[in-house]
Amino acid sequence: MTDADFIAAARTTYAAANAGTLRWMLARPALHGVYLNTKLNSITLADYGVADGVRGPDFTYGWIQGRGLEALVRHAGFFASRDAALSDALDARGRALYAALAELQG
């Protein structure tokens, strides 16, 4: 296998892994109706609850949501020519998140 072959295969693998993760994230219920929800224990995969304090769903961190918005936009662009349905879903979620964050800025 040449270096170019390895890089091409790695790109395909990483794109598939990212697509799977993004679909998982989009399928999770939004926090407070609009915010990205990745609040789960990474070892047990159990959702964090109110009893988990600052890890729980009652605490939303703007900077994390902002980074999430950045990821949605960049990945929507990447998948636009590879998976239009995923790109459209990312774009729609990103637009809703942007509107919510902009409203917080007042």
Residue frames as qw, qx, qy, qz and C-alpha x, y, z in Angstrom:
[[0.000, 0.891, 0.454, 0.000, 0.00, 0.00, 0.00],
 [0.403, 0.412, -0.027, 0.817, 1.37, 3.40, -0.93],
 [0.118, -0.240, -0.433, 0.861, 1.20, 6.43, 1.31],
 [0.326, 0.014, -0.243, -0.914, -1.43, 7.90, -1.01],
 [0.554, -0.235, -0.736, -0.309, -3.53, 4.72, -0.73],
 [0.387, -0.295, -0.703, 0.518, -3.25, 4.78, 3.05],
 [0.041, 0.179, 0.192, -0.964, -4.30, 8.43, 3.20],
 [0.446, -0.086, -0.467, -0.758, -7.25, 7.81, 0.88],
 [0.559, -0.290, -0.776, -0.035, -8.39, 4.83, 2.97],
 [0.278, -0.269, -0.564, 0.729, -7.96, 6.80, 6.20],
 [0.205, 0.027, -0.068, -0.976, -10.01, 9.69, 4.79],
 [0.557, -0.207, -0.611, -0.523, -12.84, 7.30, 3.94],
 [0.530, -0.295, -0.742, 0.288, -12.69, 5.69, 7.38],
 [0.154, -0.210, -0.387, 0.885, -12.64, 9.02, 9.22],
 [0.328, -0.068, -0.265, -0.904, -15.48, 10.42, 7.09],
 [0.596, -0.284, -0.693, -0.288, -17.61, 7.36, 7.87],
 [0.446, -0.299, -0.652, 0.536, -16.82, 7.59, 11.59],
 [0.010, 0.119, 0.163, -0.979, -17.64, 11.29, 11.66],
 [0.445, -0.168, -0.467, -0.746, -20.89, 10.72, 9.74],
 [0.574, -0.329, -0.750, 0.008, -21.95, 8.05, 12.22],
 [0.318, -0.284, -0.509, 0.748, -21.18, 10.26, 15.19],
 [0.146, 0.034, -0.072, -0.986, -22.99, 13.21, 13.68],
 [0.520, -0.264, -0.614, -0.532, -26.07, 11.12, 12.92],
 [0.507, -0.352, -0.713, 0.334, -26.03, 9.87, 16.52],
 [0.162, -0.216, -0.307, 0.913, -25.79, 13.44, 17.82],
 [0.298, -0.072, -0.301, -0.903, -28.59, 14.68, 15.57],
 [0.549, -0.297, -0.726, -0.288, -30.84, 11.81, 16.69],
 [0.336, -0.268, -0.678, 0.597, -30.50, 12.70, 20.38],
 [0.102, -0.863, -0.488, -0.082, -33.22, 14.90, 21.88],
 [0.276, 0.583, -0.111, 0.756, -32.20, 18.54, 21.91],
 [0.346, -0.359, -0.565, 0.657, -31.63, 20.19, 25.28],
 [0.084, 0.567, 0.294, -0.765, -34.22, 22.88, 25.99],
 [0.602, 0.666, 0.368, -0.242, -35.62, 22.29, 22.51],
 [0.533, 0.838, -0.117, -0.006, -32.60, 23.41, 20.49],
 [0.137, -0.799, 0.586, -0.007, -29.20, 22.85, 22.11],
 [0.646, 0.336, -0.685, -0.037, -26.89, 19.98, 21.17],
 [0.771, -0.477, 0.254, -0.336, -27.09, 17.10, 23.60],
 [0.691, 0.338, -0.618, 0.162, -24.00, 15.03, 24.20],
 [0.342, -0.546, 0.515, -0.566, -24.54, 14.84, 27.94],
 [0.965, -0.138, -0.143, -0.171, -23.84, 11.22, 28.69],
 [0.605, -0.606, 0.507, 0.102, -21.29, 9.23, 30.57],
 [0.485, 0.636, -0.534, -0.275, -18.64, 8.25, 28.03],
 [0.036, -0.302, 0.946, -0.111, -17.94, 4.98, 29.84],
 [0.333, 0.234, 0.857, -0.314, -21.44, 3.72, 30.65],
 [0.023, -0.222, -0.604, -0.765, -23.24, 5.64, 27.87],
 [0.150, -0.663, -0.706, 0.198, -25.97, 6.50, 30.38],
 [0.068, 0.746, 0.198, 0.632, -27.52, 9.92, 29.97],
 [0.213, -0.005, -0.509, 0.834, -26.67, 12.39, 32.68],
 [0.252, -0.703, -0.634, -0.203, -29.67, 13.48, 34.72],
 [0.205, -0.868, -0.022, -0.451, -30.58, 16.34, 37.00],
 [0.791, -0.604, 0.048, 0.083, -28.84, 14.59, 39.91],
 [0.810, 0.114, 0.070, 0.570, -25.52, 14.89, 38.04],
 [0.275, -0.749, -0.077, 0.598, -25.38, 18.61, 38.73],
 [0.113, 0.740, -0.283, -0.599, -23.31, 20.64, 36.29],
 [0.140, -0.162, 0.878, 0.429, -23.02, 17.60, 34.00],
 [0.312, 0.453, 0.814, -0.188, -26.79, 17.32, 33.82],
 [0.270, 0.532, 0.604, 0.529, -29.25, 18.67, 31.28],
 [0.140, -0.921, -0.344, 0.118, -30.09, 21.78, 33.30],
 [0.320, -0.737, 0.262, 0.534, -26.62, 23.21, 32.63],
 [0.712, 0.598, 0.254, 0.266, -25.84, 24.36, 29.11],
 [0.458, -0.564, 0.189, 0.660, -22.49, 25.94, 28.33],
 [0.445, 0.839, 0.055, -0.307, -22.52, 28.55, 25.59],
 [0.018, 0.706, -0.635, -0.315, -18.94, 28.00, 24.53],
 [0.414, -0.050, 0.902, 0.107, -19.57, 24.29, 24.02],
 [0.531, 0.638, 0.531, -0.170, -22.66, 25.04, 21.97],
 [0.244, 0.871, -0.229, -0.360, -20.64, 27.56, 19.96],
 [0.152, -0.464, 0.829, 0.272, -18.00, 24.94, 19.20],
 [0.495, 0.274, 0.823, -0.052, -20.80, 22.55, 18.32],
 [0.458, 0.804, 0.199, -0.323, -22.21, 25.12, 15.90],
 [0.077, 0.739, -0.569, -0.352, -18.78, 25.48, 14.32],
 [0.317, -0.163, 0.924, 0.137, -18.60, 21.70, 13.89],
 [0.537, 0.532, 0.621, -0.209, -22.09, 21.52, 12.38],
 [0.372, 0.851, -0.083, -0.361, -21.23, 24.18, 9.81],
 [0.012, -0.625, 0.727, 0.283, -17.86, 22.70, 8.85],
 [0.375, 0.003, 0.926, 0.045, -19.22, 19.17, 8.58],
 [0.548, 0.649, 0.426, -0.311, -22.27, 20.32, 6.60],
 [0.307, 0.806, -0.357, -0.359, -19.84, 21.81, 4.09],
 [0.165, -0.414, 0.881, 0.161, -17.74, 18.66, 3.99],
 [0.399, 0.197, 0.894, -0.062, -20.71, 16.34, 3.48],
 [0.442, 0.578, 0.078, -0.681, -22.51, 18.59, 0.96],
 [0.528, 0.506, -0.534, -0.424, -21.06, 16.70, -2.00],
 [0.165, 0.238, -0.954, 0.078, -20.85, 13.32, -0.25],
 [0.157, -0.413, -0.883, 0.159, -24.12, 12.92, 1.67],
 [0.101, -0.402, -0.209, -0.886, -26.68, 15.62, 0.90],
 [0.596, -0.598, -0.462, -0.272, -29.22, 14.37, 3.45],
 [0.671, -0.416, -0.329, 0.517, -26.69, 14.52, 6.27],
 [0.306, 0.112, 0.035, 0.945, -25.45, 17.90, 5.10],
 [0.282, -0.527, -0.350, -0.722, -29.01, 19.26, 5.05],
 [0.678, -0.589, -0.441, 0.008, -29.73, 17.88, 8.53],
 [0.595, -0.246, -0.212, 0.735, -26.54, 19.43, 9.89],
 [0.110, 0.288, 0.178, 0.935, -27.37, 22.74, 8.22],
 [0.444, -0.614, -0.421, -0.498, -30.91, 22.79, 9.64],
 [0.706, -0.543, -0.364, 0.271, -29.70, 21.96, 13.15],
 [0.504, -0.059, -0.066, 0.859, -26.96, 24.55, 12.84],
 [0.058, -0.468, -0.264, -0.841, -29.38, 27.27, 11.77],
 [0.590, -0.662, -0.390, -0.246, -31.66, 26.55, 14.71],
 [0.718, -0.401, -0.247, 0.513, -28.72, 26.54, 17.11],
 [0.345, 0.189, 0.061, 0.917, -27.35, 29.77, 15.64],
 [0.268, -0.619, -0.316, -0.667, -30.73, 31.47, 16.11],
 [0.700, -0.629, -0.337, 0.032, -30.89, 30.33, 19.75],
 [0.656, -0.235, -0.126, 0.706, -27.35, 31.50, 20.48],
 [0.170, 0.369, 0.184, 0.895, -27.95, 34.82, 18.72],
 [0.440, -0.700, -0.366, -0.427, -31.07, 35.33, 20.83],
 [0.722, -0.514, -0.284, 0.365, -29.00, 34.82, 23.98],
 [0.478, 0.032, 0.013, 0.878, -26.68, 37.60, 22.84],
 [0.034, 0.796, 0.485, -0.361, -29.70, 39.90, 22.55]]
